[in-house]
Structure formats: structure tokens, C-alpha cells
Amino acid sequence: MSRQEPTPREGICAAASRPSDGLDGRPWLETLRLMAAGMGPQRPFQASLTALLRMLSVRHGFLRPHLVLFEPETGLLRLSLADTPPRARHADYSPGEGVTGQVFATGKPVIVDRMRGHPLFLSRLFERTDAELDALSFLCVPILAPAQSDAALSAREVIGTLNADTVFVSREDLELRCAFLEAAAALIANEAAYLQEEMARQRRLPTDVPPEYRETEGEDAAAPFVAQSKVMRHILEQAAHVARGRAPVLLRGEPGVGKERLATRIHATSPRRDMPLVVCHCGAVPPERLEAELCGYQKGAFPGAVQTQKGLFEQAHMGTLFLDAVEDLGPEAQAALLRLLQEHEVLRLGASEPVTADVRVIAASGAPLDDLAARGDFSPELFARLNVCALLIPPLRERREDIIPLAEHALQRHAERHGAAIKRISYPALELLSRYYWPGNVPELKSCLLRAAQYCQDQVIRAGDLPPSLQTAESSATEAGLSLGEAVTRFEKEMLVDALIKAGGNMLKAARDLKSSYRIVNYKVKKYGIDPHQFTFRNKG
């Protein structure tokens, strides 16, 4: 975090000099009102929780307010969010261990009047000086799972704790502060549960997604969609129209053509853009875990289900769910997805009653789903539901006008991240890029350019810097059999293309740089069949 933690003496003095709220409940009620105003489904839950912790510190002098949440997979309690930097980000507690563990195990708050000497106070998460251990108290209250309409209070699970240090004034003051933290913990139950679910989802998904599922390898999926070709511009127009609706969307195309990026664009321009976009790479999740991942499960549904867990369907409520490689869904997961699309409800594993989920589904597939459905390997009914709005993204080899703009864009991003700008790509190298088959589509193109950027000299990517798979005698500028006229023609074309790249496709500027006339440059461009518009991307944005 950017904010620096105050020194121990500054922290104690600041907290001790706070305005005494005493038994006047108005300041506490006003803080709860402000907290409630900052919560809600339209607001990012992590930002809301961070603002709440800051408010506890600023308005009421709490020190080191922090959230500790339970991890069902490991059975441990871990620090999840803090207002000040912790000593150790990965410190944890077992249920029943220390003050935090006891509060989680019993569901009852604990007040530590003095930190020093208290048998349960372990001081594991933050650095505290001897002076602080003598002067400060510690408060820890449980955070209960959000209440269900049909669940009794006693049945609600403890999902974590809300903790804070505070200067000891009196026992009465500590009890008042503890009661206030209990009210705050009840207020943030939904946001804390969302944070717990998001952290669990990130842990469950593989950290190394196979390359065939990386649509936007090394790049933000929300980055601009490069589309110079007519076919891609038409697809973006269709996507803009589809985004306004509610029907499911099916994106078809080979791996690497940009399906996830297009899904992100559809969500970002839809009425649901302020709600979550939940992504699931179906092919990267073990088949036996897919149904539980999507539908969630009740506590005790199977060995290891120590806590009720919402699935991705519920996490995407009021938002969008992107399912990549949807053909990898098993029969049970397909049936659950069909139920979501038809009935707008989800049945968790081990549950007897379904829960409502309003989700817009965007599915993606590189397989022939129609053939799979005809053979009975994919649900025909589900395919019919998903195929209401279908967009086919062509491979890169079928939209070669996009290759050079994509190459320019990849090098721009590389320069922004590493500060090593590439001046230009030589004409022979551009020819190789334009003529190659690109079976790996956009990720392969980006990988090729980034590799070349590492090996090139003088900040110019030449044909020899490209991988051997792109270099052939037919397209290499170093071919021994070139005649003098052919070599001159190739050199002239390279100069023209280099000038057009620098000029962003502006032929008048290119002519000035070449110390030639617009008429001659225009004639040469037509003679060699060069399209200046393909170089306009460099100067955009």
C-alpha cells in the first residue's frame, strides 16, 4: 500500500488524542451510515472493504484494522486485507489458535485489555513495539456468512474475523468499541464473503494455464482490439449490437484469435458493465471439479467440503460469465448450464433448493459444436441455447490486413513495459510476417515479435531476427539468385514501407522524409501494391 504506517509513538499518540465518543452514539451511527452508503452490488467489494478499514482508522482511531478470512481448502485463517502493511503477508492461524482462531471457532468476540502477557495474543501479523504491547488493547469480532432467507441465525457460519488495535481507555470504552466492530462486521458480511470466494477461486484455478487457452498472453484482455481488416471491423460492429441484449453469445474460432478479448469488450459495452465479469477456462479445470466450480457446494456435500461455497454461476449474478472451451464441459456441467439459461437458477452440490442467478453467458469454442451436438457428444439443446447470437472470428491467416497493425501494437506494448522502443520493422521482415501461415494466431505473432525484439540490433527488426519457421528462400531478402533489378526493386519497396511506417501511413509526410514528391510516392505505392492504410495504427492512441 502507498500509505506509510506511523511510528509506534505517533500511532499511540494519535489514537490517544482521538475525540472521545464516549456514550454518545451519534458518531458511531454516522460511521455505520457512511459504511452502508459505500456498500452495495454496484460497488467493487474489495474497494468497499478497503475504504471501511480506512474509515475505522481515521474516524475512530483504530490501529491496524484488518480482515482475516477462512480458507476452506487449507483449513487455515489468513490475513486477507489490512489498512497498514503487515509483518508477514502469508502468516496464518488454525481454528482455535490465538485470539483470532478462538473467535473463529466459537463465533464470539474477544477483548484483550492489554496485549502484553495475554495467553492467547500471539502478535503474529504485525510488528508491535514494547511500548505498544504495554499501551494497546486488541479487539477481535466474528464475521458471519451472509444471512439466507430461510436460514436461522444459529445456522450461519463464521467466515472470518474483523480485528483492530486500540488504546486502552477503560473497559467500558473497549466494550463500546467491540460492539461497534460487531455492527461493522455484520454490515460487511456480503463483501467479505465475495472476497473469500474470489480468493478461493484464484487458488483453485491453475496458475499455469496451458498455452492453447491463453487468448491474450501477457496482455490485459481489456486492451484495445486491433482491427484493421473489414471482416474484423464487421465483427466488432456485430459485437456492439449484441452487447446491448441479454441473450447468450457464442464466440467461435481457433485458439488465439481473440475470443476472450472480444468477450471482455462485449461485457464492457453492455448494461452489465458495472457488475462482475467472471472468467472460467473450462479446459484448464479438471473435469471432476468443473461442476463444483460452476455450481458451488453445500457444507458436507463431499469429503473436504468444510464450508458452503458459491460457484461461478452465483458469483456472476447480475453480471457476465465467460466460459472458454465450453466443449470441455461434462454432461453434469452441461445440464447445470442449461438449467441456468432456462430457469435462471443454480443447484449447489449437496443442496435441496436452487438459488436464483441472473447471468449473461458468453461461451467460446474452437471445436465444431454443431458436429459434436449431432454426434451426441454435446447437448443439442444447450448448443441451440448458446447459438442464439454466434460470432465467428476468423484466423489471422484469413485477415492478413491485421498482421502489421497487431505487430506494431505488440511492439508498442513491449516498449511501454520495458522502455526499449523498436524503431521499425524492415520490409523483408514485414513480408515474412505477412506471408506466414500463423497456426498459433495472435499469441504466436506476439511471441515471434517479442523474441525478435530481444535479438535485433539498432532497434530494427530484420528478417534474420525472426524465427527460422518464418524464413524461406522464397521470401528472404538474402536469396542469392536476385538480379540487380530485383534487388533494386526490393530496396525501393523497403524504403517506401519504412517511410510509410514512420509517417503512420501519411503519404505526403513519407514523401517529405524521402525527399521526394507526393506524385512519385503515390505512383510507387500503386506500382508495388502497397496499402498505406495498413500503417495508420502506429499513430493511433
Solvent accessible surface area in square Angstrom, and as a share of the most:
residue,aa,sasa,rsa
1,M,126,0.56
2,S,118,0.76
3,R,79,0.29
4,Q,161,0.72
5,E,64,0.29
6,P,54,0.34
7,T,72,0.42
8,P,48,0.30
9,R,187,0.68
10,E,99,0.44
11,G,3,0.03
12,I,29,0.15
13,C,72,0.43
14,A,65,0.50
15,A,1,0.01
16,A,62,0.48
17,S,89,0.58
18,R,34,0.12
19,P,111,0.70
20,S,105,0.68
21,D,22,0.12
22,G,34,0.32
23,L,138,0.69
24,D,56,0.29
25,G,32,0.30
26,R,179,0.65
27,P,40,0.25
28,W,14,0.05
29,L,118,0.59
30,E,64,0.29
31,T,0,0.00
32,L,39,0.20
33,R,135,0.49
34,L,57,0.28
35,M,3,0.01
36,A,51,0.39
37,A,59,0.46
38,G,28,0.27
39,M,26,0.12
40,G,28,0.27
41,P,99,0.62
42,Q,119,0.53
43,R,131,0.48
44,P,95,0.60
45,F,56,0.23
46,Q,90,0.40
47,A,58,0.45
48,S,11,0.07
49,L,0,0.00
50,T,53,0.31
51,A,53,0.41
52,L,3,0.01
53,L,1,0.01
54,R,79,0.29
55,M,41,0.18
56,L,0,0.00
57,S,24,0.15
58,V,101,0.58
59,R,93,0.34
60,H,3,0.02
61,G,11,0.11
62,F,0,0.00
63,L,24,0.12
64,R,17,0.06
65,P,0,0.00
66,H,2,0.01
67,L,0,0.00
68,V,1,0.00
69,L,4,0.02
70,F,17,0.07
71,E,8,0.03
72,P,9,0.06
73,E,79,0.36
74,T,69,0.40
75,G,27,0.26
76,L,43,0.21
77,L,0,0.00
78,R,55,0.20
79,L,8,0.04
80,S,14,0.09
81,L,11,0.06
82,A,2,0.01
83,D,9,0.04
84,T,7,0.04
85,P,57,0.36
86,P,27,0.17
87,R,113,0.41
88,A,41,0.32
89,R,113,0.41
90,H,148,0.66
91,A,15,0.12
92,D,39,0.20
93,Y,15,0.06
94,S,46,0.30
95,P,60,0.38
96,G,43,0.41
97,E,61,0.27
98,G,6,0.05
99,V,4,0.02
100,T,5,0.03
101,G,0,0.00
102,Q,62,0.27
103,V,0,0.00
104,F,28,0.12
105,A,64,0.50
106,T,76,0.44
107,G,25,0.24
108,K,138,0.58
109,P,49,0.31
110,V,28,0.16
111,I,33,0.17
112,V,0,0.00
113,D,48,0.25
114,R,107,0.39
115,M,3,0.01
116,R,114,0.42
117,G,74,0.71
118,H,54,0.24
119,P,119,0.75
120,L,52,0.26
121,F,26,0.11
122,L,74,0.37
123,S,22,0.14
124,R,76,0.28
125,L,7,0.03
126,F,2,0.01
127,E,117,0.52
128,R,27,0.10
129,T,54,0.31
130,D,100,0.52
131,A,61,0.47
132,E,3,0.01
133,L,33,0.17
134,D,73,0.38
135,A,32,0.25
136,L,0,0.00
137,S,0,0.00
138,F,10,0.04
139,L,0,0.00
140,C,0,0.00
141,V,0,0.00
142,P,16,0.10
143,I,0,0.00
144,L,48,0.24
145,A,22,0.17
146,P,27,0.17
147,A,67,0.52
148,Q,82,0.37
149,S,126,0.81
150,D,124,0.64
151,A,41,0.31
152,A,63,0.49
153,L,122,0.61
154,S,110,0.71
155,A,68,0.53
156,R,56,0.20
157,E,44,0.20
158,V,24,0.14
159,I,5,0.02
160,G,0,0.00
161,T,0,0.00
162,L,0,0.00
163,N,0,0.00
164,A,0,0.00
165,D,0,0.00
166,T,0,0.00
167,V,15,0.09
168,F,63,0.26
169,V,92,0.53
170,S,42,0.27
171,R,109,0.40
172,E,105,0.47
173,D,24,0.13
174,L,0,0.00
175,E,87,0.39
176,L,48,0.24
177,R,3,0.01
178,C,6,0.04
179,A,54,0.42
180,F,9,0.04
181,L,0,0.00
182,E,71,0.32
183,A,40,0.31
184,A,0,0.00
185,A,1,0.01
186,A,69,0.53
187,L,63,0.31
188,I,0,0.00
189,A,5,0.04
190,N,75,0.38
191,E,10,0.04
192,A,0,0.00
193,A,7,0.06
194,Y,82,0.31
195,L,6,0.03
196,Q,12,0.05
197,E,11,0.05
198,E,51,0.23
199,M,50,0.23
200,A,0,0.00
201,R,24,0.09
202,Q,99,0.44
203,R,92,0.33
204,R,39,0.14
205,L,29,0.15
206,P,50,0.32
207,T,142,0.82
208,D,102,0.53
209,V,35,0.20
210,P,43,0.27
211,P,95,0.60
212,E,95,0.42
213,Y,38,0.14
214,R,69,0.25
215,E,8,0.03
216,T,20,0.12
217,E,77,0.35
218,G,58,0.56
219,E,22,0.10
220,D,83,0.43
221,A,21,0.16
222,A,73,0.57
223,A,14,0.11
224,P,91,0.57
225,F,27,0.11
226,V,6,0.03
227,A,23,0.18
228,Q,34,0.15
229,S,3,0.02
230,K,159,0.67
231,V,61,0.35
232,M,0,0.00
233,R,104,0.38
234,H,100,0.44
235,I,6,0.03
236,L,24,0.12
237,E,118,0.53
238,Q,69,0.31
239,A,2,0.01
240,A,52,0.40
241,H,123,0.55
242,V,19,0.11
243,A,0,0.00
244,R,154,0.56
245,G,35,0.33
246,R,163,0.59
247,A,33,0.25
248,P,23,0.14
249,V,0,0.00
250,L,0,0.00
251,L,0,0.00
252,R,47,0.17
253,G,11,0.11
254,E,53,0.24
255,P,68,0.43
256,G,3,0.03
257,V,2,0.01
258,G,8,0.08
259,K,5,0.02
260,E,24,0.11
261,R,17,0.06
262,L,0,0.00
263,A,1,0.01
264,T,19,0.11
265,R,95,0.35
266,I,1,0.01
267,H,14,0.06
268,A,55,0.43
269,T,75,0.44
270,S,3,0.02
271,P,102,0.64
272,R,26,0.10
273,R,138,0.50
274,D,101,0.52
275,M,27,0.12
276,P,60,0.38
277,L,49,0.25
278,V,9,0.05
279,V,31,0.18
280,C,0,0.00
281,H,29,0.13
282,C,1,0.01
283,G,26,0.25
284,A,13,0.10
285,V,6,0.04
286,P,44,0.28
287,P,109,0.69
288,E,140,0.63
289,R,89,0.32
290,L,3,0.01
291,E,52,0.23
292,A,20,0.15
293,E,4,0.02
294,L,0,0.00
295,C,3,0.02
296,G,0,0.00
297,Y,21,0.08
298,Q,56,0.25
299,K,122,0.52
300,G,60,0.58
301,A,38,0.29
302,F,77,0.32
303,P,134,0.84
304,G,60,0.58
305,A,4,0.03
306,V,71,0.41
307,Q,5,0.02
308,T,39,0.23
309,Q,5,0.02
310,K,44,0.19
311,G,1,0.01
312,L,0,0.00
313,F,1,0.00
314,E,20,0.09
315,Q,25,0.11
316,A,0,0.00
317,H,74,0.33
318,M,85,0.38
319,G,0,0.00
320,T,2,0.01
321,L,0,0.00
322,F,1,0.00
323,L,0,0.00
324,D,6,0.03
325,A,7,0.05
326,V,0,0.00
327,E,46,0.21
328,D,60,0.31
329,L,6,0.03
330,G,27,0.26
331,P,105,0.66
332,E,102,0.46
333,A,3,0.02
334,Q,14,0.06
335,A,62,0.48
336,A,18,0.14
337,L,0,0.00
338,L,25,0.13
339,R,82,0.30
340,L,2,0.01
341,L,18,0.09
342,Q,58,0.26
343,E,105,0.47
344,H,92,0.41
345,E,43,0.19
346,V,4,0.02
347,L,64,0.32
348,R,21,0.08
349,L,50,0.25
350,G,65,0.62
351,A,25,0.19
352,S,102,0.66
353,E,118,0.53
354,P,49,0.31
355,V,45,0.26
356,T,102,0.59
357,A,0,0.00
358,D,30,0.16
359,V,14,0.08
360,R,6,0.02
361,V,1,0.00
362,I,0,0.00
363,A,0,0.00
364,A,0,0.00
365,S,0,0.00
366,G,46,0.44
367,A,23,0.18
368,P,68,0.43
369,L,0,0.00
370,D,69,0.36
371,D,72,0.37
372,L,29,0.14
373,A,11,0.09
374,A,91,0.71
375,R,157,0.57
376,G,59,0.57
377,D,88,0.46
378,F,3,0.01
379,S,29,0.19
380,P,85,0.53
381,E,93,0.42
382,L,0,0.00
383,F,30,0.12
384,A,65,0.50
385,R,100,0.37
386,L,0,0.00
387,N,58,0.30
388,V,94,0.54
389,C,34,0.20
390,A,49,0.38
391,L,8,0.04
392,L,124,0.62
393,I,1,0.00
394,P,14,0.09
395,P,15,0.09
396,L,0,0.00
397,R,49,0.18
398,E,115,0.52
399,R,4,0.01
400,R,90,0.33
401,E,85,0.38
402,D,0,0.00
403,I,0,0.00
404,I,9,0.05
405,P,1,0.00
406,L,9,0.04
407,A,0,0.00
408,E,5,0.02
409,H,11,0.05
410,A,6,0.05
411,L,10,0.05
412,Q,52,0.23
413,R,42,0.15
414,H,13,0.06
415,A,25,0.20
416,E,131,0.59
417,R,126,0.46
418,H,125,0.56
419,G,69,0.66
420,A,48,0.37
421,A,54,0.42
422,I,19,0.10
423,K,126,0.53
424,R,50,0.18
425,I,0,0.00
426,S,4,0.03
427,Y,22,0.09
428,P,10,0.06
429,A,0,0.00
430,L,4,0.02
431,E,28,0.12
432,L,2,0.01
433,L,0,0.00
434,S,30,0.20
435,R,115,0.42
436,Y,41,0.16
437,Y,124,0.47
438,W,1,0.00
439,P,77,0.48
440,G,30,0.29
441,N,0,0.00
442,V,12,0.07
443,P,21,0.13
444,E,49,0.22
445,L,0,0.00
446,K,16,0.07
447,S,66,0.43
448,C,6,0.04
449,L,0,0.00
450,L,72,0.36
451,R,98,0.36
452,A,0,0.00
453,A,15,0.11
454,Q,124,0.55
455,Y,144,0.55
456,C,23,0.14
457,Q,138,0.61
458,D,106,0.55
459,Q,78,0.35
460,V,8,0.05
461,I,0,0.00
462,R,101,0.37
463,A,15,0.12
464,G,63,0.60
465,D,25,0.13
466,L,2,0.01
467,P,23,0.15
468,P,105,0.66
469,S,73,0.47
470,L,8,0.04
471,Q,66,0.29
472,T,73,0.42
473,A,75,0.58
474,E,131,0.59
475,S,5,0.03
476,S,21,0.14
477,A,32,0.24
478,T,122,0.71
479,E,72,0.32
480,A,109,0.85
481,G,66,0.64
482,L,50,0.25
483,S,58,0.37
484,L,148,0.74
485,G,47,0.45
486,E,91,0.41
487,A,43,0.33
488,V,84,0.48
489,T,52,0.30
490,R,46,0.17
491,F,128,0.53
492,E,52,0.23
493,K,37,0.15
494,E,36,0.16
495,M,87,0.39
496,L,7,0.03
497,V,3,0.02
498,D,16,0.08
499,A,7,0.05
500,L,0,0.00
501,I,1,0.01
502,K,116,0.49
503,A,3,0.02
504,G,9,0.09
505,G,13,0.12
506,N,77,0.40
507,M,34,0.15
508,L,95,0.47
509,K,81,0.34
510,A,0,0.00
511,A,2,0.02
512,R,150,0.55
513,D,73,0.38
514,L,49,0.24
515,K,187,0.79
516,S,45,0.29
517,S,48,0.31
518,Y,100,0.38
519,R,177,0.65
520,I,73,0.37
521,V,3,0.02
522,N,36,0.18
523,Y,127,0.48
524,K,40,0.17
525,V,6,0.03
526,K,147,0.62
527,K,115,0.49
528,Y,36,0.14
529,G,66,0.64
530,I,17,0.09
531,D,66,0.34
532,P,19,0.12
533,H,122,0.54
534,Q,37,0.16
535,F,7,0.03
536,T,36,0.21
537,F,30,0.13
538,R,62,0.23
539,N,100,0.51
540,K,122,0.52
541,G,131,1.26
